[in-house]
């Protein structure tokens, strides 16, 4: 029933008092109905615990709103909305699938796996839950199960492009690169020109290169007018089934002296989620480089996207120098954030840049870095800040004599073509030295590498 509160155009009966009386009668008429409807809605909300969301309609409204919240960064609100929906309708597959997916975005992999498996138990071919569960297994370090899930899905749906791509990702994570390329060939026929598949293919092809040669050059300029420091060298890398091996030759010119050093690096794979780093170097003189250098680190995964390391360095100057180091890193989306500390015990002050290395007692250096992976994951851009007794790892004799330093460093590692690329570095440091006092240092470096 509608209430007419206006007159015909051109006629007025009673003016505003009459209109107010009509409006009052209308309110008296509809208020009881509004009160009853409101009480029923409130009572239903209290019983179900859904609040205003119960008036949104069915599952599609809730899921659409929750998805929009999650994509806008409001994941907690999205999860709360989906929890209320599932309390009201436990069999809502769309809501439960999205709930598990958002949990996986939050790194809550065990909870996500439980929710997604519950959906797949009811409907094994759920087109959203299966890819989401495969992602959970890949992100949580279980590529074997990711490969099995995607393989089983392809057995039922051989032409599913999404499952084909997921299977290629799983094979890549397992190191089965040639099989992954076969999957990507099939994917290109099903869905040509996909940029993500192109990036994955690029990363795999780069990894298949057994050899890499690298030429590098670095220069340091100082605010006090002293001569520029130069370092050049070449490195040869060989990928092996047990880990990469790198041989390196470096030549430095500093303080009117020249020095050379040969090194070998080894990155062994020790166990699932555990790998190492070993280095041994030798220099025939004591001018710039240590007479020998020994280094070792062990890296291990600790939970979803978390990696930590511990290591030791021995620098063979005329008096040996010991360095202890540790780091912790967190992978988040396309980023790796790392904190690292170096601890160098000392035995009192000695003269800088003499036949003996300089030391100022126990020193500490701290570094924070953020690395943004580009393309297929092998290219990156990195920013790093350092505070302490050196700008980075101690490599030469003058770095022993640094009392304190604040440094900023950036690096761009870019594969220009599948067979070659560049590595550009730049840095700025404010240092306090034993003999020279306060010095500002600018560093620029460039390297080119070829893969074959």
ZAMARGU-4260 file (C-alpha; in steps of 0.2 Angstrom, whole numbers, plus 5000, padded with zeros to 4 digits):
<rodrens>
0) 5000/5000/5000 | 5007/5017/4996 | 5003/5034/5004 | 5001/5049/4993 | 5008/5064/5002
5) 5008/5077/4988 | 4994/5086/4979 | 4991/5087/4960 | 5001/5101/4952 | 4993/5118/4954
10) 4982/5114/4969 | 4986/5116/4988 | 4975/5111/5002 | 4980/5117/5019 | 4999/5120/5015
15) 5012/5113/5027 | 5001/5109/5042 | 4991/5098/5031 | 5006/5089/5024 | 5013/5086/5041
20) 4997/5078/5047 | 4997/5066/5032 | 5016/5062/5035 | 5012/5058/5053 | 4998/5047/5049
25) 5009/5038/5036 | 5023/5035/5049 | 5010/5029/5062 | 5004/5016/5049 | 5021/5009/5043
30) 5031/5010/5059 | 5024/4994/5067 | 5028/4984/5052 | 5046/4991/5051 | 5048/4986/5070
35) 5042/4969/5067 | 5053/4966/5052 | 5068/4973/5061 | 5066/4962/5077 | 5065/4947/5066
40) 5081/4951/5057 | 5090/4955/5073 | 5084/4939/5081 | 5090/4929/5066 | 5107/4938/5066
45) 5109/4934/5085 | 5105/4915/5082 | 5116/4913/5067 | 5130/4925/5072 | 5131/4931/5054
50) 5126/4949/5058 | 5123/4960/5042 | 5130/4947/5031 | 5115/4936/5032 | 5105/4949/5022
55) 5118/4948/5008 | 5109/4934/5000 | 5117/4917/4995 | 5135/4911/4994 | 5139/4921/4978
60) 5137/4937/4987 | 5148/4932/5002 | 5161/4924/4992 | 5162/4939/4980 | 5164/4951/4994
65) 5177/4940/5003 | 5187/4939/4987 | 5187/4957/4985 | 5193/4960/5002 | 5207/4948/5001
70) 5213/4955/4984 | 5213/4972/4992 | 5224/4967/5006 | 5211/4965/5019 | 5214/4946/5021
75) 5209/4945/5040 | 5192/4953/5036 | 5190/4941/5022 | 5194/4926/5033 | 5182/4932/5046
80) 5168/4934/5033 | 5171/4916/5026 | 5172/4909/5044 | 5154/4916/5047 | 5148/4909/5031
85) 5155/4892/5034 | 5147/4891/5051 | 5131/4895/5043 | 5133/4884/5028 | 5147/4871/5030
90) 5144/4863/5013 | 5147/4879/5004 | 5162/4873/4992 | 5165/4890/4985 | 5167/4898/5002
95) 5178/4884/5009 | 5189/4884/4993 | 5192/4903/4995 | 5195/4901/5013 | 5208/4889/5010
100) 5216/4899/4996 | 5217/4915/5007 | 5225/4904/5021 | 5238/4899/5009 | 5241/4917/5004
105) 5244/4920/5023 | 5257/4906/5024 | 5245/4896/5035 | 5249/4880/5024 | 5243/4866/5036
110) 5226/4875/5039 | 5224/4878/5020 | 5228/4860/5016 | 5215/4854/5028 | 5201/4865/5020
115) 5205/4862/5002 | 5207/4843/5005 | 5190/4843/5013 | 5183/4851/4997 | 5192/4839/4986
120) 5185/4824/4996 | 5168/4829/4991 | 5172/4834/4973 | 5190/4828/4967 | 5189/4838/4951
125) 5185/4855/4959 | 5193/4867/4947 | 5198/4880/4960 | 5202/4869/4975 | 5214/4857/4966
130) 5226/4871/4959 | 5225/4880/4976 | 5231/4864/4984 | 5245/4862/4972 | 5251/4879/4976
135) 5250/4875/4994 | 5262/4860/4991 | 5274/4870/4981 | 5275/4885/4993 | 5277/4874/5008
140) 5291/4864/5000 | 5282/4848/4995 | 5285/4847/4976 | 5283/4828/4976 | 5265/4829/4981
145) 5262/4844/4970 | 5268/4834/4955 | 5257/4819/4960 | 5241/4830/4962 | 5244/4838/4945
150) 5248/4822/4937 | 5232/4814/4944 | 5222/4828/4938 | 5229/4827/4921 | 5225/4809/4920
155) 5207/4814/4921 | 5208/4830/4911 | 5223/4829/4899 | 5219/4845/4890 | 5218/4856/4906
160) 5230/4870/4903 | 5231/4875/4921 | 5235/4858/4927 | 5248/4856/4913 | 5257/4872/4919
165) 5256/4867/4937 | 5264/4850/4933 | 5278/4860/4924 | 5281/4870/4940 | 5281/4855/4951
170) 5294/4846/4939 | 5304/4862/4939 | 5305/4862/4958 | 5310/4844/4958 | 5324/4847/4946
175) 5316/4837/4931 | 5319/4852/4919 | 5318/4842/4903 | 5301/4835/4908 | 5295/4852/4913
180) 5300/4859/4896 | 5289/4845/4888 | 5274/4851/4898 | 5277/4869/4893 | 5277/4864/4875
185) 5260/4856/4878 | 5254/4871/4887 | 5260/4883/4873 | 5248/4873/4861 | 5234/4874/4873
190) 5237/4893/4878 | 5249/4902/4867 | 5258/4917/4872 | 5256/4916/4891 | 5269/4927/4900
195) 5270/4917/4916 | 5274/4901/4905 | 5287/4911/4896 | 5296/4916/4912 | 5296/4899/4918
200) 5303/4892/4902 | 5317/4906/4902 | 5322/4901/4920 | 5323/4882/4916 | 5333/4885/4900
205) 5345/4896/4910 | 5347/4882/4923 | 5351/4869/4910 | 5366/4879/4905 | 5381/4868/4912
210) 5394/4882/4910 | 5395/4900/4914 | 5410/4912/4912 | 5410/4929/4921 | 5421/4944/4919
215) 5420/4958/4932 | 5428/4975/4936 | 5425/4985/4952 | 5432/5003/4957 | 5432/5012/4973
220) 5434/5031/4974 | 5438/5041/4990 | 5434/5058/4997 | 5451/5061/5004 | 5459/5061/4987
225) 5469/5045/4988 | 5471/5034/4973 | 5456/5024/4966 | 5456/5006/4970 | 5453/4993/4956
230) 5449/4975/4955 | 5446/4964/4940 | 5444/4946/4937 | 5436/4931/4929 | 5426/4916/4935
235) 5421/4900/4928 | 5405/4891/4934 | 5401/4873/4931 | 5384/4865/4936 | 5385/4847/4943
240) 5373/4835/4949 | 5379/4838/4967 | 5380/4857/4966 | 5388/4871/4957 | 5407/4873/4957
245) 5415/4890/4953 | 5434/4894/4950 | 5438/4913/4952 | 5454/4923/4948 | 5455/4941/4955
250) 5468/4955/4953 | 5468/4971/4963 | 5478/4987/4963 | 5478/4997/4979 | 5490/5009/4988
255) 5502/5007/4973 | 5503/4988/4976 | 5496/4974/4965 | 5490/4957/4971 | 5482/4941/4964
260) 5471/4928/4972 | 5464/4911/4966 | 5448/4904/4973 | 5436/4890/4972 | 5418/4889/4978
265) 5407/4874/4980 | 5388/4874/4984 | 5384/4856/4988 | 5366/4850/4991 | 5366/4841/5007
270) 5348/4836/5010 | 5330/4841/5007 | 5330/4860/5012 | 5348/4860/5017 | 5363/4865/5006
275) 5380/4872/5010 | 5394/4884/5004 | 5412/4881/5004 | 5427/4892/4998 | 5445/4890/4998
280) 5457/4904/4991 | 5476/4907/4990 | 5486/4922/4987 | 5505/4922/4984 | 5508/4938/4994
285) 5502/4948/5009 | 5500/4965/5000 | 5481/4966/4998 | 5472/4949/4999 | 5475/4936/5013
290) 5488/4923/5010 | 5474/4910/5011 | 5455/4911/5014 | 5443/4897/5020 | 5424/4900/5022
295) 5409/4889/5025 | 5391/4891/5027 | 5376/4879/5030 | 5359/4885/5025 | 5342/4876/5030
300) 5324/4879/5028 | 5314/4883/5044 | 5296/4883/5040 | 5286/4891/5026 | 5298/4903/5016
305) 5310/4905/5031 | 5329/4901/5028 | 5343/4903/5041 | 5362/4900/5040 | 5377/4900/5050
310) 5395/4901/5045 | 5414/4904/5048 | 5428/4912/5039 | 5447/4911/5042 | 5457/4925/5034
315) 5476/4920/5033 | 5485/4937/5035 | 5501/4937/5045 | 5490/4935/5060 | 5475/4925/5057
320) 5458/4933/5058 | 5442/4923/5062 | 5425/4929/5057 | 5408/4921/5062 | 5392/4925/5053
325) 5374/4921/5053 | 5358/4926/5043 | 5340/4924/5043 | 5329/4926/5027 | 5311/4927/5023
330) 5303/4924/5006 | 5287/4934/5003 | 5279/4935/4986 | 5293/4940/4974 | 5304/4946/4988
335) 5318/4939/4999 | 5321/4949/5015 | 5337/4945/5024 | 5346/4950/5040 | 5365/4945/5042
340) 5378/4948/5056 | 5397/4947/5055 | 5406/4945/5072 | 5425/4947/5071 | 5435/4944/5087
345) 5451/4955/5088 | 5466/4957/5100 | 5468/4976/5101 | 5474/4990/5089 | 5487/4987/5076
350) 5494/4998/5062 | 5483/4999/5047 | 5490/4994/5030 | 5506/4988/5037 | 5514/4970/5036
355) 5501/4966/5049 | 5482/4968/5048 | 5474/4981/5058 | 5461/4976/5071 | 5451/4986/5084
360) 5445/4972/5096 | 5429/4963/5093 | 5419/4971/5079 | 5401/4968/5073 | 5393/4972/5056
365) 5375/4971/5052 | 5366/4970/5036 | 5348/4971/5030 | 5343/4968/5012 | 5328/4966/5001
370) 5329/4957/4985 | 5315/4958/4972 | 5315/4943/4960 | 5312/4947/4941 | 5306/4937/4927
375) 5308/4918/4930 | 5316/4921/4947 | 5335/4921/4942 | 5335/4939/4939 | 5334/4952/4953
380) 5336/4969/4960 | 5343/4971/4977 | 5345/4985/4990 | 5356/4983/5005 | 5360/4993/5021
385) 5375/4990/5032 | 5381/4996/5049 | 5397/4991/5058 | 5415/4988/5055 | 5414/4984/5036
390) 5403/4987/5021 | 5402/4968/5018 | 5412/4953/5020 | 5430/4956/5024 | 5440/4951/5008
395) 5456/4962/5009 | 5468/4969/5022 | 5461/4987/5023 | 5444/4981/5028 | 5452/4975/5045
400) 5456/4993/5049 | 5438/5000/5048 | 5432/5006/5065 | 5414/5009/5059 | 5404/5011/5043
405) 5387/5015/5036 | 5384/5009/5019 | 5371/5008/5005 | 5372/4996/4991 | 5362/4991/4976
410) 5363/4977/4963 | 5355/4973/4947 | 5357/4955/4940 | 5349/4954/4923 | 5348/4940/4910
415) 5348/4950/4893 | 5347/4934/4882 | 5346/4916/4887 | 5365/4915/4884 | 5371/4931/4892
420) 5368/4944/4905 | 5375/4958/4916 | 5377/4961/4934 | 5378/4980/4939 | 5383/4986/4957
425) 5384/5002/4966 | 5387/5008/4983 | 5391/5022/4995 | 5399/5021/5012 | 5405/5033/5026
430) 5419/5025/5035 | 5429/5028/5051 | 5447/5022/5049 | 5461/5020/5061 | 5474/5031/5051
435) 5464/5040/5038 | 5450/5045/5049 | 5433/5049/5041 | 5432/5044/5023 | 5418/5043/5011
440) 5419/5029/4998 | 5409/5027/4982 | 5409/5010/4973 | 5404/5005/4955 | 5406/4988/4948
445) 5400/4979/4932 | 5401/4961/4926 | 5396/4952/4911 | 5392/4933/4910 | 5390/4920/4896
450) 5381/4904/4898 | 5385/4888/4887
</rodrens>
